[in-house]
Amino acid sequence: MTTLADLAELVRAPAALSVPGDVVAGAAAAGALGPRTPALAGASVLLYWAGMAANDWADRRLDAVERPERPIPSGRVTPAAAVGLASGLTAAGVGLAAAVGGRRAAALAVPLAATIWGYDLLAKNTAAGPAVMAACRGLDVLLGASSGRVTRALPAAVTVAAHTWTVTALSRREVTGADAALPMRTLAGTAVVAASAAVVAPRRVAALPAVLAGWYAARYGAAQVEVVRDPSAGRVRAAVGAGITGLPALQGALTARGGAGLLGVAVAAAAPLGRLLARKVSPT
């Protein structure tokens, strides 16, 4: 019998702590923080969980060989239940976004959902995979900005998308391991991402965004340095986990850069909580 713990593992439940910060950062950048923001963040979490369930459904035959301990190949969750859950969560996420944000939110939630499914079913194992996943996160940031000036959130969306590209590129080597060149490229990308998050105006760095961006870079960067030293599959998985659980610190920096300093600190606080929960349920 499938348990709640099995479903939590299927959707990587604790990893969803890395999701609301997308919406909050986008809203802060667009001047759209308000009563709708928590509900849009909830819609984003539902879509994230949908993507995780769809991912494992699409990978069920490959996982039977490479990761037999996962919920579907281990028999704890049936394929039908997984794809049903993914479909239901998708409908709920898009519906919630449309209900609270109207047409403007729906205009971003629908392509976000389509991009998530497109990644899982078509793009993941192609050269376009990292770019498509990066687009998912970028759209997620813009979803938070949907009730404000969306164009003002584009820099934050690009920053989160760039981070996501590095994590996705590493994740493609979680089973086989990598060569040293890959983590060196992603590490360089992380440095650029962190620097861009700290800048609040041309050639001006603000203290709080810089501190939070530095926290993000130190945590995620250290894990990538370990991959450079030892590019084994285990080190790669650890770096991917650090990239997922460390994302709230980057989102906090972007939120603070948008003028919501205390909220940025609150968003960043999800990073250590995510690391703690990742010991119980793997984020990858």
FENPE-V935458 format. One record per run of one state. SS is the DSSP state (helix for helix, strand for strand, loop for the rest). FROM is the first residue (numbers start at 1). TO is the last residue. If there is no record, write none. Layout:
# FENPE-V935458
SS/FROM/TO + SS/FROM/TO
This chain:
# FENPE-V935458
loop/1/3 + helix/4/10 + loop/11/12 + helix/13/18 + loop/19/19 + helix/20/30 + loop/31/34 + helix/35/58 + loop/59/59 + helix/60/66 + loop/67/78 + helix/79/123 + loop/124/128 + helix/129/144 + loop/145/149 + helix/150/171 + loop/172/179 + helix/180/198 + strand/199/201 + loop/202/203 + strand/204/205 + loop/206/206 + helix/207/229 + loop/230/232 + helix/233/245 + loop/246/246 + helix/247/257 + loop/258/260 + helix/261/268 + loop/269/269 + helix/270/278 + loop/279/284
